[in-house]
Structures are given as C-alpha cells and as structure tokens.
Amino acid sequence: MNESITRRSAIKRLLGISGTVAFSTLTGWPFRDLGDLRAETTSRRFMVEGLGRTKGYSVKELVKKVFNGAGGIARFISRGDVVAIKPNISWARSPDLAAGTNPEVLEGVIELCYEAGAKKVRIADHTIHDARRCFAITGAGSVAKKTGAELVFPRSSLMKEMKINGHRLDVWPVFIPLVEADKLINIPVAKDHGLSTLTIGIKNWIGGVGGRRYALHQDIHQTIVDLAQFFKPTLTLIDATRILVSNGPSGGSASDVMVKDTLILSDDQVAADALAAGLFGIKAEDLGFIKLGERWGLGTSDLRQLNRKKVVL
C-alpha cells in the first residue's frame, strides 16, 4: 500500500530531518503534488495574466478571475489542506506605497483557499521592520482578523536549520511554517531593488529564512535562486496592482509608485518573474536571478513554452 505523504513529510525525507518540528499540528494531511495535477490537464506549465481595466474594479474579484482562468482554486488546494502564504510585508508601509503585498490580493487568496476546503491558512513572512508594526500598517493583521487566517509572528523558535542543497547555500535557518504546510503560495509585490534590480517572486524567499540575512545579499542572484529551488512553491501570484518603480525595496513616497492593475499567476517561478519584469521595461535576460533560475531548472523565461491566458475585469 502506498503511504500517504504530506508536504512536510516529503521535505523531511528529502532533507533527512529528524525529530519533531515546531508545527507538529500540520502533520497527517495527504499531499497531492502539482505535477500530478498538471498531468491531468496539460503537459506544460501555465500562466494567467489578470488585468483590471474597469474603473473601480474589485481586486478580490480579479484574484478570483485569475484563479478561475487557471482551472479554479480546487485544482491546487484540496479539502483539509494547511496552506502557507508568503506575502512581502517586510516594511512598515501603507498599501498605497507598494512596498508590500496588496492586502486585498492577500484577502482574496485566503478566501479562495477556505472556499476550497483548506483546514488552515497561515500568513508567514520574516519582516525587516518590527513585525507588529508591519502587520498593522501593511493591512496583513486586519486581513488575518477578517478571514480567520493565522498571522505567524517570526520568532526564533520557528527557525530551524535545514539543508538548502543550493549551489551557494548549504545549511540555513528556515521559517518552519512555510515548509510545514501542505501547499505553499508565494504572493510577492513587484518592486525595484538596489542590488538585484528587481524583487518579485524568486527574491521573496529571503523573507522565508532567518540567520544573517545580510550575508544573503552577497552573490545575491545565486543565493535567492538557491532559496527558490528549496521552497518550490505550489503557485506564485505576483501582485502588480501597484509596483514600486524607484527607491526600492522600501520606497516611502507616492512618487515611487506606478499603478499597473495587474496580477500574474503561474506554477513557474521564473516565467512569472520574467513577465513581471516587462512591467518595468526590463528584459528578463538582463536579470541575473532569472538567468540562473533558468539554468538550474527552476523554470523558463521563454513564455511561449507555457499555456498562457489573459483575463480582464
């Protein structure tokens, strides 16, 4: 008889981790790999681009329409799943300043997960500014209270040394809630960045670890690709409703922001970032983390290889 396997137990087997980890309550749920789901529908990865073109459109409705364009949330989230969501809420900035994930996008995804029968949804990010201030000012705290999602405080007891098995990173402290979940959804905001040029989906995983994070900015393109291959999200949903076009990653001025009213959903991290780069007028081949991500098999920047769809609200 085949043993049912969770995301957590799969990672434990892969990394050779022993013992009880902090979020033991997340054990025991059957994990269905996204590769199996893709085999039922298409042999290629997918991308759905959502555009808000109606004045006063609902961001949450655009989120729903994008997921429907990919076959519906139930294609990815099963009844009983524990879902971890990784937004970018690292900076204590209000949503209009585009330094963090739009709370309406976050709320829309959480509601869809619960509609699909998720047992629990957890919001987890290792913030740079004080976490309590970030939760309050970005709107993530209000979203958690409204939806019933759990907002996980990034305390040291939830960081565990794990084998990254990267080309540069070997062992590093990892934020346990992100690897304990059955399904993992990356919801970054698209932003300018002084070192990596842009921070979108792949770089968002720096907020998924602890330790000496300043050291990760040395050889930054390789380190963030190492982290991206470790986390392997179920989905990436890029929030480009507002993008930060200068003075990133923290911004702080309305003049740094451009409204794009765009969402990008994909099961290919590299492709999602490649499409988002175009919103800044930047070619994918000019970004080191995209070139490395493609080289190490994380995905493709050739969007012709994906099943693509565009939805408009």
DOPAPA-607034 format. One record per residue (C-alpha): x, y, z. Coordinates in steps of 0.25 Angstrom, whole numbers, plus 2048, in hexadecimal, padded with zeros to 3 digits. Example, Ala and Ser with C-alpha at 12.3 -4.5 7.8 and 13.67 -1.06 7.14 Angstrom:
8317EE81F;8377FC81D;
//
This chain:
800800800;80580E7FC;807817808;800824808;80A82F809;80983D80D;812849808;818849816;81C83A816;82183B808;82A84780B;82F83F818;83283380F;83983B805;84284380F;844838819;83E840824;83B838831;83383B83D;826843840;82585183A;81E85D83F;81185C837;80E84D83A;7FF850839;80185182A;804843828;7FC838822;7F583F816;7F6838809;7FF83F7FF;7FC83F7F0;8078447E8;80484F7DE;80C8477D4;80083C7D4;7F68477D3;7FD84D7C6;7FE83F7C0;7EE83F7C1;7ED84C7B9;7F984F7B2;80784B7AF;80C8597B0;80D8637BC;80386F7BB;80287E7BD;7F58867BF;7F78957BE;7EB89D7C4;7E98AC7C0;7DF8B57C8;7DA8BE7BD;7CD8C37C3;7CD8CF7CB;7CB8CC7DA;7CD8BD7D7;7CD8B37E3;7DB8AE7E5;7D68A27EC;7CD89F7E0;7D98A07D7;7E08967E0;7D588C7DF;7D488E7D0;7E388B7CE;7E287E7D6;7D587A7CE;7DE87D7C2;7E78727C7;7DC8687C9;7D786D7D7;7DD86C7E5;7D985E7E7;7E385A7DD;7EE85E7E7;7E885D7F5;7E18517FA;7D884F806;7DF84E813;7EC85580D;7F485E816;7F886980D;804873810;804880809;811888807;80E897804;8188A2805;8158AA811;8238AD815;8218BC816;8188C481F;8128CC813;8038CE810;7FE8C7804;7FE8D37FB;80D8D47FB;80E8C67F4;8198C17FE;8118B5802;8078AC7FC;7F98B27FA;7F08AD806;7E48AC7FC;7EC8A27F4;7F089A801;7E289A806;7DD8957F8;7E68897F8;7E3885806;7D4886804;7D687D7F8;7DF873800;7D487280A;7C9870800;7D18647FA;7D085E808;7DE86180E;7DF85E81C;7E8869820;7EF875819;7FB87B81F;80288881B;81188881D;81C89281A;828895821;8278A4821;8338AE821;82B8B9829;8258B5836;81B8AA833;8108B083B;8118BE834;8128B7827;8058AE82A;7FD8BB82E;8028C5823;8028BB817;7F48B781A;7F88A881C;7F38A882A;7E58AD826;7E58A281B;7E8897825;7DD89C82F;7D389D824;7D689081D;7D9887829;7E7885823;7F388382D;7FD88E82D;80A888831;814890839;82288D834;828889842;836882843;82F875848;82987383A;836874833;83D866830;84A86382A;84785C81D;84F857811;84D860806;8558587FC;8588647F3;8648687EB;8688727F5;85F870802;861862809;85A863817;85286F81B;847873825;83987181F;82C877823;82586A827;81686D823;81A86F815;81F860814;81585A81D;80985D814;80385480A;80285F800;80B86C7FF;8078787F7;8108847F4;80A8917F3;81489C7F1;8138AA7ED;81B8AF7E1;8258B97E5;8328C07E1;83F8BB7E9;84C8C27EA;8548B57EA;84C8AB7E1;8468B57D8;8388B07DC;8328A87E7;82689F7E2;8238917E5;83188A7E6;8378947EF;82B8947F8;8308877FF;83B88F806;82F89280F;82D883812;83A881819;842887826;850887829;85A892824;851897818;85B8A2815;864897810;85A892806;85C89F7FF;86A89B7FB;8698947EE;85A8977EF;8558917E2;85B8837E5;8568837F4;8488877F0;84787C7E5;84D8727F0;8418767F9;8378767EE;83B8677EA;83A8647F9;82C8697FB;8258647EE;81886C7EF;80B8657EA;8088737E4;80D8817E2;80388C7E1;80A8997DE;8038A67E4;8068B17D9;7F98B97DD;8038C37E1;8128C27DE;81E8C97E5;8268CF7D9;8318D67E1;8378D77EF;8348C87F1;8338BF7F9;82D8C8804;8288D47FC;8218DE804;81C8E87FA;80F8E87F1;8188ED7E6;8208E07E6;8138D87E3;80C8D57D5;7FE8CF7D4;7FE8C37CB;7F18BB7D0;7F88AE7CC;7F88A07D2;8018957CD;7FE8877D2;80787B7CE;80D86E7D2;81A8727CC;82287C7D5;82C8807CA;8218837C0;81988B7CA;8258947CD;8288957BE;81B89A7BA;81A8A47C6;8288A97C2;8228AF7B6;8198B87BE;8258BF7C2;82A8C07B4;8358B67B7;8398A97AF;83989C7B6;8478997B0;84C8A57B8;8498A07C5;8538967CC;84988F7D4;84188B7C8;84D8867C0;85287E7CC;8448797CF;8428747C1;85086E7C1;84D8667CD;8408617C9;8368697D1;82E86D7C4;82F8757B7;82F8837B3;82A87F7A5;81B8827A7;81887A79A;81A86D7A2;80F8707AB;80086F7AA;7FC87D7AB;7EF8847AD;7EB8937AF;7DF8977B7;7D98A57B8;7CF8AB7C3;
//
